[in-house]
Amino acid sequence: QVQLVESGGGSVQAGGSLRLSCAASGTIFGLIGMGWYRQAPGKQRELVADITPIGGTRYADSVKGRFTISRENGKNTVDLQMNSLKAEDTGVYYCKAQGIYWGQGTQVTVSS
């Protein structure tokens, strides 16, 4: 069974940075696509960024140039580096694997 554990959330002031990490187990990590999603209060969950097994990336327009997704297949981890954070980046951030498995989420709060 695939398990995903996120870490690295927290509170930061606008303009600051955070780095999220997702550790995966129970799967052949190097063969699967991974993604980060977020859900703000009262809003639907949305894609933030995703990455293919060979490193191809895609970003939501709202985070392009500020966030970077990366993966280390040898460590079974996928990270999200978030810079120049804005209040509208606040939400629960979720890791997703293979398009179907979700982590438990980690809270990111950006104060203006």
TIKE-425369 format. One record per residue (C-alpha): residue number from 1; residue in three letters; x, y, z. Coordinates in pm, 1 decimal, decimal comma, m for minus. Example, Ala and Ser with C-alpha at 12.3 -4.5 7.8 and 13.67 -1.06 7.14 Angstrom:
BEGIN
[1; ALA; [1230,0; m450,0; 780,0]];
[2; SER; [1367,0; m106,0; 714,0]];
//
This chain:
BEGIN
[1; GLN; [0,0; 0,0; 0,0]];
[2; VAL; [129,4; 342,7; m93,7]];
[3; GLN; [190,1; 577,9; 197,3]];
[4; LEU; [275,7; 946,3; 168,6]];
[5; VAL; [394,9; 1161,4; 456,6]];
[6; GLU; [428,0; 1537,6; 415,3]];
[7; SER; [641,0; 1764,4; 629,3]];
[8; GLY; [769,9; 2119,8; 632,1]];
[9; GLY; [456,1; 2325,9; 664,7]];
[10; GLY; [427,2; 2616,6; 903,4]];
[11; SER; [363,1; 2986,6; 938,4]];
[12; VAL; [560,1; 3254,2; 759,3]];
[13; GLN; [526,1; 3619,3; 670,5]];
[14; ALA; [456,3; 3729,4; 317,5]];
[15; GLY; [773,3; 3729,2; 111,7]];
[16; GLY; [919,1; 3441,1; 306,8]];
[17; SER; [1000,2; 3085,8; 204,3]];
[18; LEU; [907,8; 2733,3; 304,5]];
[19; ARG; [1013,3; 2393,8; 178,3]];
[20; LEU; [770,8; 2102,8; 184,2]];
[21; SER; [879,2; 1743,2; 157,5]];
[22; CYS; [683,0; 1427,3; 84,0]];
[23; ALA; [821,9; 1083,9; 160,4]];
[24; ALA; [669,2; 789,6; m23,9]];
[25; SER; [670,3; 421,3; 56,0]];
[26; GLY; [503,6; 110,2; m81,0]];
[27; THR; [561,4; 190,4; m445,7]];
[28; ILE; [830,2; 192,4; m711,9]];
[29; PHE; [885,3; 563,1; m667,2]];
[30; GLY; [1102,7; 614,8; m972,3]];
[31; LEU; [824,5; 500,8; m1202,3]];
[32; ILE; [539,7; 721,7; m1083,8]];
[33; GLY; [429,7; 1079,0; m1125,8]];
[34; MET; [404,9; 1294,5; m814,6]];
[35; GLY; [224,9; 1616,4; m740,9]];
[36; TRP; [154,2; 1884,4; m486,2]];
[37; TYR; [m196,8; 2018,6; m441,8]];
[38; ARG; [m343,6; 2272,1; m202,7]];
[39; GLN; [m680,0; 2354,3; m57,9]];
[40; ALA; [m763,3; 2695,0; 83,3]];
[41; PRO; [m1056,1; 2738,3; 324,0]];
[42; GLY; [m1384,5; 2729,5; 135,1]];
[43; LYS; [m1216,8; 2647,4; m195,3]];
[44; GLN; [m1162,7; 2336,6; m403,5]];
[45; ARG; [m836,4; 2148,3; m397,9]];
[46; GLU; [m614,4; 2261,4; m683,5]];
[47; LEU; [m295,2; 2150,4; m851,6]];
[48; VAL; [13,1; 2346,9; m749,1]];
[49; ALA; [280,7; 2151,9; m935,8]];
[50; ASP; [355,4; 1803,8; m1056,9]];
[51; ILE; [656,7; 1612,5; m1182,2]];
[52; THR; [693,4; 1310,0; m1407,8]];
[53; PRO; [919,4; 1012,9; m1332,1]];
[54; ILE; [1191,2; 1165,6; m1551,4]];
[55; GLY; [1160,0; 1515,6; m1410,4]];
[56; GLY; [918,2; 1695,4; m1638,6]];
[57; THR; [736,6; 1963,7; m1443,4]];
[58; ARG; [415,3; 2160,6; m1461,6]];
[59; TYR; [302,0; 2452,9; m1246,4]];
[60; ALA; [m13,8; 2642,8; m1174,3]];
[61; ASP; [5,4; 2991,1; m1325,0]];
[62; SER; [m27,5; 3143,3; m978,5]];
[63; VAL; [300,2; 2989,3; m858,0]];
[64; LYS; [517,4; 2999,2; m1169,4]];
[65; GLY; [851,5; 3163,4; m1097,8]];
[66; ARG; [805,8; 3130,5; m720,0]];
[67; PHE; [770,9; 2756,8; m653,1]];
[68; THR; [994,5; 2471,4; m762,1]];
[69; ILE; [907,0; 2103,1; m748,0]];
[70; SER; [1185,4; 1846,2; m740,9]];
[71; ARG; [1230,7; 1478,7; m669,8]];
[72; GLU; [1502,5; 1245,3; m546,2]];
[73; ASN; [1420,8; 898,3; m668,3]];
[74; GLY; [1695,6; 743,7; m456,7]];
[75; LYS; [1532,4; 881,2; m142,6]];
[76; ASN; [1168,2; 840,1; m252,0]];
[77; THR; [1097,9; 1206,0; m185,6]];
[78; VAL; [940,9; 1494,9; m370,1]];
[79; ASP; [992,1; 1849,4; m247,2]];
[80; LEU; [823,5; 2181,5; m307,4]];
[81; GLN; [1037,8; 2490,1; m256,6]];
[82; MET; [812,3; 2790,5; m207,1]];
[83; ASN; [960,4; 3139,3; m230,7]];
[84; SER; [807,8; 3486,9; m227,7]];
[85; LEU; [506,8; 3350,8; m46,4]];
[86; LYS; [181,8; 3543,8; m55,4]];
[87; ALA; [m120,8; 3540,7; 173,0]];
[88; GLU; [m317,1; 3366,4; m102,1]];
[89; ASP; [m77,5; 3070,7; m83,3]];
[90; THR; [m230,0; 2983,6; 255,2]];
[91; GLY; [m389,6; 2641,0; 270,7]];
[92; VAL; [m339,0; 2274,0; 335,5]];
[93; TYR; [m82,5; 2126,6; 97,8]];
[94; TYR; [m119,0; 1765,5; m10,2]];
[95; CYS; [117,3; 1527,3; m181,3]];
[96; LYS; [m32,3; 1298,4; m446,3]];
[97; ALA; [113,0; 987,4; m608,1]];
[98; GLN; [16,5; 804,8; m926,2]];
[99; GLY; [m285,5; 1027,5; m956,4]];
[100; ILE; [m473,6; 841,7; m683,9]];
[101; TYR; [m291,0; 828,2; m349,5]];
[102; TRP; [m298,2; 1125,2; m111,1]];
[103; GLY; [m96,0; 1224,3; 191,5]];
[104; GLN; [m254,4; 1362,7; 506,5]];
[105; GLY; [m166,1; 1723,1; 426,4]];
[106; THR; [43,1; 1991,7; 589,0]];
[107; GLN; [m73,8; 2341,8; 678,6]];
[108; VAL; [90,6; 2647,8; 525,0]];
[109; THR; [m8,4; 2986,4; 663,3]];
[110; VAL; [122,3; 3308,4; 511,4]];
[111; SER; [47,6; 3630,0; 696,9]];
[112; SER; [48,1; 3964,3; 521,6]];
//
